[in-house]
Amino acid sequence: MQYLDPLVGLFLANPLLLLFVVIGVGHKIGDIRLGSFRLGVAAILFVGLALGALHPELGLPEIVHQLGLVLFVYGVGLSSGRAFFTALRDHGIRDISLGVFVLTFACLLSAWMSRLLRLPATLAAGLFTGSTTNTPALAAVIEILKSGEQPLTERLLAEPVVGYSLTYPFGVIGVILAIHMFSIIWRVDFAQETQEYAASLSDQGHHSSSDHEDDGLNLLSMPLGICLGVLLGLVPIPLPGGLSFRLGFVGGPLIVALILGRLHRTGRIAWGMPEHVTHTLRRLGIALFLAGIGTSSGYAFASTFKELGPLVLLGGAVVTFLYSSLTLFIYHKLLKVPMALAIGFLSGLQTQPAALVYSNERSQSDLPNLSYAIAYPVGMIVKIILAQILFRLYT
């Protein structure tokens, strides 16, 4: 495709132009409807993948998607803080237990699919981390490889990343498809569910709204809060068996933002911000994240797909869709929880901001943010542990 060389050269020399082209085109494509379905903000990811596939160096700097994730989760945490702690107190044990169960199912299913496809342990671990879209879990597997006794080759080190890059895109779109499909099959009335849930909170004396004194973006409290979150994410947390994990630059800011959103103010520092400001933070953050991760993964995805064929991608798609379906069925049908909370819970277990944004758009409410905030730390921690267990037992 030599006719695209001038365009590729332009993007290579001007990454800022690439960033806003991906966001703008992705936003426009996301608004296109096929019946009642539209990709929404997730379309930015696929535009990024398509452009990134044109050249191995056509990717945005890593700090773009890191900044996007931090802004996104900080906005979610601030706006959900008060309601989060109420929900955690009411049914935290139930949600944590369910999260551990369905993610263990996803891990076992990944091992079974990998055996069926005769994949090595490295690709099996990559399939699990990609189909559940968890980069820290992938990093944990790579660290095991680096500290292992067997000789480390470039191919061996690349195999988990290959499995991850092949299964990650459907790890995003598969969750969105499951949410869309079951919302239609079960004929969910999101508006009625939201009204009934809000009424039940009022009857119990719970109030999730907060009064924000500031009129706009607080450029004192926000950077300070994010700094505290990033520092928390750097702290290693020990686990049984000599394992450890870090909350990272996503989990740390999310937890700090939830706490600050609950406090709202300490002394003269007002942590809370108006809802329209946190909404803007979330939208900007998710756009930066999807553009960054899409362009940086595009070339690897295209090249590894040609090398390994569609089987690995198919295996990851099966894992994503089946475990997503199981989660929604248990949470909504068996536990009788509103669908808006169920899809937020699934998005949190998937640690996938794009799925949360789609959930908010689908439900036309912020209810998914509450269950997302509970499920996200569970999903992050459990997947890091399970990825290492899968790799060690599968080897």
N, C-alpha and C positions, 0 to 999 in steps of 0.2 A: 504494500500500500504506500508506494513512494509519493503518491499525490498528497498524502497527509503529512509528509516530512516538514513542509513549512509551518504547518500548524503545531506539530510536535516541537519544532525548534522554538517557536514563539512561547509555548508553555514552559519549556525547559528554562528559557531565559527569564520568564516572568511568572514565578509560582503564585504570586498574588492574583494575577489574572486567571490562572488555572483554578484557584480556590473559588472565586466568585462565579466563574462560568459553570463549574460543577454544581454549586449551590443554586444558581439561577435556573439552569436547565433542569436540574433535578426537581426543583419546586414546581416548575411548569408541568413536567411529565407526571409528577405526583398528583396533580389536580385532575388528570384524565380519568374518567370513570368507565369501567367495563361493567355494565349493569349497575349493581349497587356496590361494586368493589373499586377501590382506588388505592394506590400504593402510599399516597401521602408523602410524608417526609422521608420514608425509607427509599424513595426513588433516588435521592441524592447518593445513596450508597452505590446503586447500580450504575449511575452515570459515572461516578468515580472509578468503579471497576472497569467500565468500558474504556475510559480515557487512559487509565493507568496501564491497561493491557497493551497500549501502543508502543511503549518504550520502557526498558527496565529502570531508567532513572526518572521516569515521569511520575513522581510521587511528592506529596507535600511533606514538609518537615514534620517529625514526630510530635513536636510541641503543639502543632495545630490540633490534632485529635486529643492530646492530653488536656489542653486548655478547654476544649469543647466539653469534655467529660466533666472536668472540675466545675465549670460554670453550670452545667446541666444538673448534676447531683446536688450542688449547693443550693440552687433554686428550688429543687424538689424538697430538700430537707427543711429549708426555712418555711416554706408554705405548708408543710405537713407536720411540723414538730408537735404541736399540741394534740392533734387528732391521732398521731402515731402512738404516743405514749398511752392514750386512752385505749386504743385498739390492742396494744401490746399487753396491757394489764388485763383486758377482757378475754382475749383468746390467743395469747402469745404461744403457750405450750402446744396448743392444737396446730398452729401454723408451722412452728418449728419442726414438730414431729412429721407432719405431712411433707414438708420440704425435704427432710432427710430421706423419707421413704421413696418419693418419686425420683429424686436424684440418684439414689442407689439403684433404682430400676433402670434409669438411663445408663448408668455405668455398666450394669450387667448386660443390658441390651447391646451396648457398644462392644463389649468383649465377645458376645455371641456373633454379632455381625462381622467382626474382624476375623474370628475363627472361620466363619463361613466363607469369607473372601480370601482367607489364607494370608492375612496381613501380618507383618512383624509387630513386635510390641511397640516400637516407636510410632508406627503409623496408627496402631490401635489407640494409643494415648492421644495422638493428634486428632483422630476421628472423634473421640469423646469430648475433648476440649473445644473443638471447632463446632460440633453439633450443639453444644451448650454455650457457645460463644464466650469462653472465659480465658482471656489472655494470661492472667496470673497463674492459672492451672497449667497452661502450656509452659510458662516460664519455670514452674516447679519441676516439670518433667525434664526440661533441658538441663536444669541444675543437677538432677540425678545422673544424667548422662555425663556431665562434666566431672562429677566426683566419683564416677564408677571406675572399676578396675579394668574393664575391657578397653582396648585401643580405640581412641576417638577419631573417627574420620569425618570429613566434611559431609559426606553423604549421610552417615549415621546421625549427625547433628541436625541435618536438614530435614530428615524424615518426619519428625513430629510437626514441624512447621508446614511441610507439604500436606499432611493429613488435615491440619488445622485450616490451611488456606483453601483446601477443596471443600470442606464441609461448613465453613463459617458463613458464606452467603446464604445457604439455605437454612442455617441456624437462625438467621434473621427473618427471612421470608416465610419459613415454615411455621414459625410461631404466629406470625400475622395471618397466614392462611387458616391456621387452626382457629384463631379467634374469630375471624370472619365467618368461617364455615359453621361453627357451632352456634354462633349468634343467630344465624339464619335458621339452622335446623331446629334449635330450641325456641325459636320465635321470641327472642328476648326483647322485652320492652324496657329499655334502659331508663327512659324518663320516669316511668312508674316506679321502677326499682329505686332510683335515686330519691324520689319523694318519700317512699316508704322508709328507706334507711335514715333519711334526715329526720323524719318524724319519730323514729325509734330512738334516735340520739337525743332528741328534745325531751321525750318522755323520761329518759334516764337522767336528764340534767346535764348532758354533755354538750359543750359548745366548742366547736372547732375553729370558729372565726376569731380573729384578733384585731385589735385596733392598732393601726400603724400610724405613728406620729409624723414620719417623714413623708415627703411628697414624691421622692424619687430615689434614684440609686445612691446608696450611702457609700461613698468612697473612702470612708474610714473603717467602718465595721466590716464591710465585705472583704477587703484584702486581709484584714486581721483574722477574720474567721476562716478564710481559706488557708492562710498560713498555719493556723492551729490544726486544721484538718490534714494538711500535707505532712506536718510534723508527726501527727498521730499515725498516719499511714506508713511512716518510715520505721516505726517501732516493731521489732520482731517479737512475735507472740509464740511461745513454745507450745508444742502439742505432744501427746504421748508417742513414744517410739522414736524420740530424737528428731521428729519433724518440727517445722516451724512455718509460720506464714506471716505476711504483712498485709494490712488492710489496703495499702497502696494509695495512690493519689486519687482514687475514686471512693473507696470504702471509708478512708479517714475523713475527708471533707463531708461525706454524707452523714456520718454519725455526729460530727461536730455541728453540722447545720441543723440536724434534728434537735439536738440539745439546745442550741441557741434559739431555734424557732420556738421551743417550749418556754425558754426563759424570757424571750422577747427583749428584755432590757436588764443590764447589770450596771448599776451606778448611772453614770452619764452616757454610757454607750448603748445606743438603741440598735439591737441586732436585726430586728424585723424590718421588712420593707413591704411596700404596697404590693398587692397581688399582681397588678399589671406589670410591675418591675420584675418580680420573680418569674412571671410567665415569659417575659422577653428574654430573661437570662436562659431559661430552659430552651426556648426556640433557637436562640443564637448558638447555645452550647451544642445542641444535637446536630445542627447544620454543620458546624465546624468538625465535630467528631466524625460524622458520616463521610464528609468530603475527604478528611484526612485518611481515615482507615480504608476507604474505597480506592483512592488513587495509589496508596502505598501497597495494596494487596492485589491490584489488578493484573500486573504482569506475572507475578508468581502464580496466581490462580490460572491464568490462561496457559502458561507453560506446563504446569504440573497436571492440568486436566488432559493435555495432549499426551503426556507421558504415561499416566496411570489409567486413563480412560474414565468412564463415568461410574465405575463400580464403587469407588470410594465415596464419591459424591452421593450415590444412591444409598449407600450404607448410612451415611450421616443424615440424609433426609429421612430415612426410616426412623432413626433414633429420635430426631427432633420432633417429628410429627406424632409418633406414638406416645412419647413421654408428655408432650404438650396436651394431647387428647386426654390422657389419663389424669393429668393434673386438673384440667377443667371439669372433667366428669366427677371426680371425687369432691372437688371444692364447691362446685355449683349444684350438682344433682344430689350427691349423697349428703353433704353437709348443709345444703340449702342456704348457701351464702350468695348474696347478690352477684350477678355475672360481672358487674363492673369491678368488684373486688377480686373476683376469680381471675380475670384477665390481667389485672395489676399484679396479683400474686405470681402468676405464671411469668410475667415480664421480669419481675424481681428475681425469681429463681434462675431465669435465663441470663440475669445480669445484663439485660439488653435495653438500653435507652430508647432505641427505635421502636421496639415493641410497646413500651410504655406510652410513647407519644401517639402511636396508632390506637392504643387502648383508650386514651383520653379523647381522641377524635371520634372513635367508634361509639363510646358511651356518652359523649357530649358532657362530660363532667370530670372533676378532679378526684373522684372516688378511687380510681386505680392507684393514685399516688400513695394512699394510705397502706394498702397491702403490699405495694412495691417496696416501700421503705422497710417493712418487716422482713420480706422475703429476700431482699438484696444481700444483707450480711450473711444470712443462712446459705444462700446460693454460692456466694464467694468462698466462704470457709469450707463448706462441704465439698465443693468441686475441686478445690486445691488438694484436699485430703484424698478424695476418691481417685483423682488422676494419678497420684503417686502410688496408691494401692494397686490400681489397674496395671500400671507399668511394671511394678515389682512382681505381682502374681502372674501376669501374662508372660513375662520373660522366661 
